């Protein structure tokens, strides 16, 4: 544990004792949100990002230690564990290095090298390797033995070759050197599989692709790997000059020869030994190294894709809530009609209807009458319009409704439908609305996600929300773990109203699980609203430990104790009472008195349990108890008359909502059923390294239309108002000015001609399918 703590401390640039204390808390079952918020004195104020990194590294390093122990035991049982080998194994810092060291001792199926050893060809290999002046043919003649399966001189030399090949390929230091060389100088090359031009049109930028391995970004790596999996592309890892003449020594063969001490000095066995080196690389190691390093590339790409997904998901979950206002939600449709659901300020379903304002029925006036009656009956404040099929037509209907009912002072908002259909058909929705048609459940979800995106989106599997890239290509285990952590952090950062939260939302609270969350809802249904946090201890299976983890994140509004509506943990209530007593105030009068609270010195109230960080947090919370960290609600205003892609014209300036952020730019919903793409080079006048430094999912932005391709449903946008249509600027390049793909013939070019890149539309073509 000491070595693990020291290593994590070094990687995170924190003190080892901080890591040791945090690991102890994690091992006791404490959640990251709880540790981050309520155990700052213990961890030295590590934040949630550091804690998540610590948790992930702890998992990896513990797996590494388990594997190290297994390998040491295996080699010890074989009687082959030398002090030097044991030292190397104990010092190995990665699983790859550990497996390299174990390779010569790892039980394996019978190989050609082992068969040759059993046939007595070990001395032949040793003699030719030790003394290259000997003639291979003459020396091998003495090892021919048909009874041992060595039929002739060629068979003997082949056997000796396999023995040396295995010996060279199991050299851990050589393997690491080859790996580093390929990582530094290797190139990823993809080519079109013959006959797949039409089928693989979306991969055309990778038909002649060549890029240094170290430079390949996440989205390009996942694109070519998906193309290979679909049989469209072939992929290879190359090193050295592709124009080198046939027979030239490969750089990796040179490294193998150097490590083995083999050089061609014109001696009798030198040519044979050079052949052994060549076979070691081309037959034994090339395929293994290519698979391993492309696997590393995939892993890095997956990690980055998951990071992008997690970042977008966090932004979406923490989007501004419209608040507890009566909402009429519209799930647009044409032939099947527009499904209507009215929900009150707490999300409770009040009414439903179906209207047919659009073709083929065109019941515009009748639909307006139905909507107006519903709005007046329930005193509707917000109109939520799903952004799917017929959304702009329905938005126009909502505009007419606002004119028809001006006294209600309603506002209309376009809402993302992503994941609503998934929720509608889910077991959770069926339990919540057992007698409601599935089509109305989607409308309910649209309305609720406008009121409180976080509370509603937690009911949907994060992958279904649609803000990731290549989400089906990455490790589903790692993706789920990362996204679950994001949801947990967001829910606990905002806090949860104990008396209104759904079981799905409660499940995400620190310390709670689906069973306890449902027990809380059942208790609430049976006994009425909770009057205090302490009442939670009456809930079945919710004990003191769970209460400790969860209580600080649960809010009881208008309860018996005013602190129950804040983020102050019940364990700190005596501290608050002491602060009140020492300042001659009562607790209720302290809450919200900003001027007084800001004059207090946190150091004045510290004790053996609570230090300055926690007391500072408490005073801040008393200043604005239960405050919501999410931004103020704002809605984008889509331009009237711009409802479909054919309505767009280059040069138009529009308002839109950022729907997704990728490493190469941002997708923006401008209300035409097809998101436009703002390339990273067009997000700002200044250089942008990471698009998330400029925009995030849910942001309302102003964009200019640069290029519209109606047949292929592509829209190129810019956030630089000085950009002119017809000038793609950096559209064909990624961050740093590198091309998306580069034919081999151009590999040595540089400057503007080489970096002009594909058109912006080509970039968008490949970007579209990454969101699947």
Secondary structure, 3 states (H helix, E strand, C coil): CHHHHHHHHHHHCCCHHHHHHHHHHHHCCCCHHHHHHHCHHHHCCCCHHHHHHHHHHHHHHHHHHHHHHHHHHHHHHCCCCCHHHHHHHHHCCCHHHHHHHHHHHCCCCCCHHHHHHHCCCHHHHHHHHHCCCCCHHHHHHCCCEHHHCECCHHHHHHHHHHHHHHHHHCCHHHHHHHHHHHHHHCEEEEEECCCCCCCCHHHHHHCEEEEEHHHCCHHHHHHHHHHHHCCCEEEEEECCCCCCCCCCCCHHHHHHHHHHCCCCCCCCCHHHHHHHHHHHHHHHHHHHHHHHHHHHHHHHHHHHHHHHHHHHHHHHHCCCCCCCCCEEEEECCCCCCEEEEEECCCCCEEEEEEECCCCCCCCHHHHHHHHHHHHHHHCCCEEEEECCCCHHHHHHHHHHHHHHCHHHCCEEEEECCCCHHHHHCCHHHHHHCCCCCHHHHHHHHHHHHHHCHHHHHCCCCHHHHCCCCCCCCCCHHHHHHHHHHHHHHHHHHHCEECCCCCHHHHHCCCCCCHHHHHHHHHHHHHHCCCCCCHHHHHCCCCCHHHHHHHHHHEECCCCCCHHHHCCCCHHHHHHHHHHHHHCCCCHHHHCCCHHHHHHCCHHHHCCCCCCHHHHHHHHHHHHCCCCCCCCCCCCCCCCCCCCCHHHCCCCCEEEEEEEEEECCEEEEECCCCCCEEEEHHHCCCCCCCCHHHCCCCCCEEEEEEEEEECCCCEEEEECCCCCCCCCCCCCCECHHHCECCCCHHHCCCCCHHHHCCCCHHHHHHHHHHHHC
